[in-house]
Amino acid sequence: MSEIYLNGEYVGTTKEGRELVKSLIAKRRQGVLPWTMNSSYYEEKDEVQINTDGGRVRRPLIVVENGASKLTEAMIAQLREGKLTWQNLVEKGVVEYLDAEEEEMALVAFKPEELTKKHTHIEIDPMMIVGVGASLLVYPEKNRGDRSNYGSRMVTQAVGMYLHNHNLRDDTTAQMLVYPQEPLVQSETIHAAGVDIHPAGQNIIIAVMPFYGYNIEDAIVINKASIERGLGRSYSFRTYVTEANRYWGGQEDEIGFPDPSVRGFKSEKEYNKLDSDGIVSPETNVEGNDVVVGKTSPLRFLGVVKETRLGIKNRRDNSLVVNAGEGGVVDKVIMTESKEGNRLIKVTVRELKIPEVGDKFASRHGQKGVLGIIVPEEDMPFTADGITPDIIFNAHAIPSRMTIGHLLEIIGGKAGALAGEKINGTAFKGNEEYIVKLLKAAGFRDDGKETVYNGITGEKVEASILIGMIYYQRLYHLVSQKMHARSKGPVALLTKQPTEGRSKEGGLRFGEMEKDTLVAHGAAITLRERFSSDKTTIPFCETCGVTAVVDKIKNKTYCPLCKGSKIKNVDMSYAFKLLLDEMKSMMIYPQVVMEEEE
Ligand SMILES: [Zn+2]
């Protein structure tokens, strides 16, 4: 007897499990059962699984019956004319969606030539097996699977033309490549996904060779002249928003140049970018901490008599300020109203980001690297034709990662550039013979290698160097937005330890493993300094071992339990004092036993 499970729950048994699944699938193809249903039979467990719930990953395949595809030439012609739609094919049972469980029972043919009587399905296109994300890459099937995976992930981080109406938008942050290019080696899905009109990279000349150690450990060397011509140049946008709120009692925020008597008034310098209306104008240069919209708000707690006597206005500065460490040029200023009818001002600041040492670049094959050095054009290696590469990529990045697609794209790009045509690098559809033909026709070696000369000494490089064209992306991880250091700075209120994170001017954590390095170097005493960022002195009662109370009015320190005054001052980290307090809040009595230090 086969057990039947519906959406994972036991519902009954049947004598003919296999036949039941067959009839369920047949009914789905006839349109009697919904197309979202999947069913499968497990031979070894004698189990029938029927699934109709959401969240299952499914993929479409063409149904095969008696060794023949159900999608006929006539249907394809009708599809082209628009007389037939995808949904029609699904309803007719020509195309069906399989989930992971039903796919286990299917035998899927890869290409029409492979079809036999045993096959149950055929791929719509061979490249469908890699999915939409990886099918945007070129030659993904030539790389090790994980590399193509990294590659499709890095495509999402590439700086490019993310939308064409960007100048009308007010995204909080945006990155935009100044000279985006369509890739020379393309995949067929690029057009379908609209990636060709939203490019995120540039075709560059690459040489695969070392360069005086400046490209070890995945670093890349970039030609200075290429950067000056606009390679990898991008703009970074940030939009700042402020709203003039209204409060109870008729109080409201005021946008304008704040009066110097206002509480929290910064120095004059921070406000000098403002116009007379208290808002910056477009195309004004601004730096970090500059005010872009002057705004004052009512004080949070009213009726403080002292302050009015001193002649200070009952308002505080609440201006909109450019983030510390950022800046640029005011791109646009939008003045509008919020949903509540309050005055709303948005200021977009744009900053030019020219590639610098430490910026991240990647090809479409999971080969990422940081810029190691920018070399003057005259020092770059050159070929017999006088071609200098834009990027020098280290050959050691290839053997262990086995990204053959990367090498193929270099050769394919070179052939395409020489012949003036786009090369098809779609998964399972690349034509290496054609690339070789183009290269030979242009008078080049068919493996893409050339003799190059050292740009500094003029000597010939002994080995032949692979030099060609490849599509390179600038990833949005820019050093200028990441580098950070601190000497002294703000501390968190609760723990008295340094704040965390670059935006809060935070400290750099010296953690468990970093501690071990100092111990290993015999510098354990240095840890006393490193770990004393929240050092405090707390008075303790010697008899009870609890924190004592300091009464500043009576100038007396006493124990809250025994009221005694046998008090000892103990140095400890504030975080430990906090732990004791938290234990007390949970009805635990942490008694500190003290001994004199030897
Ligand atoms: Zn006590």
Residues whose N, C-alpha, C, O or C-beta is under 5 A from the ligand:
A	BS01	ZN	C541 T543 C544 C559 L561 C562 G564
